[in-house]
């Protein structure tokens, strides 16, 4: 494997991690002011939000 391939793979892993983190964080914060958020809204890392 060349250095470029390794860097590309590392970038894809980071991009995936950041996207999952941002989605999870924004979903949680959007319901922070409500007493109880719908159970289907919470997103674990690596999963897509339901309804999208």
C-alpha positions, -999 to +999 in steps of 0.1 A: +000+000+000+014+034-009+015+064+014-013+081-005-036+051-001-029+050+036-036+087+040-068+084+020-080+056+041-072+074+073-091+105+060-121+084+052-122+069+087-119+104+103-145+119+080-169+091+089-162+095+126-167+133+125-199+130+105-213+105+130-202+126+160-217+158+145-251+141+137-253+125+172-244+158+189-268+180+169-296+155+174-291+154+212-287+192+215-319+198+194-339+180+221-320+193+251-348+216+261-376+190+259-385+168+288-384+136+268-372+132+232-387+106+209-368+074+213-363+070+176-343+102+174-312+093+193-284+081+170-256+058+180-223+063+162-222+044+130-260+044+124-281+067+103-308+087+118-343+072+114-364+090+089-336+103+067 
